[in-house]
């Protein structure tokens, strides 16, 4: 995973700025600080910095070593006015890089938890069994209806006839059709509730 654009730009600008700054030692006529001297002064502070930000068991010494390797590379190209500040920036970059590497390495194992997650296996079998149970109860309730009530219900629901058309076909009044249909609905509803 690449660094955000702003982070890369900051690192580039920081390196350019540090390369172009006149060294305090050079301005005062003193030699630039020796890497060994910087290590003696800064290594304990850097070790505490890493130790406070790492989990127990993680090696802060390895990160201190890496920070000084990067510092040595830079100091071989140009002198630094304040190597401690540059070292602190290297340390922050190392922790940032480390966290991004860990994040990238663990990404395949990430499982989101929340409302938007689907279960690992769809409950199709359970839903199918429930639908079959409801259908069995519905068909039994339909069979238990009186013949005329069942016929009115099926003509309206299956054949999609109006009450008037059902009345004309069966030669009964519209209120009688309404009575049989309402009775069918009530009995089927009660059967499904028990079901």
Beta strands, then each sheet from edge to edge (+ up, - down):
end
